[in-house]
Amino acid sequence: MPGRMFLERPLTEVASAVGIDDVPNGEPPRRNISPGEDVIVCTPGHRLARMRWGMIPVGRVNARGRPVLETIINARSETLFDKTAFEGVGRAVVPADGWYEWTGKARRKKAWRIRPSSGELLLFAAITDVWEAPGGRSVHQVATVTCEPSADVRDVHHRMGVL
């Protein structure tokens, strides 16, 4: 569902794959992208941008009227339009070469590196928002959208990113 991702190909290749001419400054291969770190995002304005992976829905409340305080890295596609935490969010895709999942019990977990055998670029559906952080700083943030897994992933995890 991705809990971690990797993007090892050059940004020029990513830009070419999604039909974008303007490429941000180069970035080294990233083999273990964690929530809270910046990720490359393809925005509806047809540009590549860096955004923080994980959304803090500040000022939003849950069904009980309480503030939503947790950082959201993945949003379920089935409930995306029902949650007040996601009202007014934007859309984007997060390019990746693949993602990681883990199976097993604590301290004995096995890591799975999941990627297409064809080597093609994956594009995860995502939602975006801007958090006005203390001190007036604007933080552009993103969360990937998840769904039921395909047959290829089902044995490893009960969710996967919408591709």
Secondary structure as UniProt FT lines:
FT   STRAND          4..7
FT   HELIX           11..17
FT   TURN            18..19
FT   STRAND          30..33
FT   TURN            35..36
FT   STRAND          38..43
FT   TURN            44..46
FT   STRAND          47..53
FT   TURN            58..59
FT   TURN            63..64
FT   STRAND          74..76
FT   TURN            77..82
FT   HELIX           84..86
FT   TURN            87..88
FT   STRAND          90..96
FT   STRAND          98..103
FT   TURN            106..107
FT   STRAND          110..114
FT   TURN            117..118
FT   STRAND          122..132
FT   TURN            134..135
FT   STRAND          138..147
FT   TURN            151..156
FT   STRAND          160..161
//
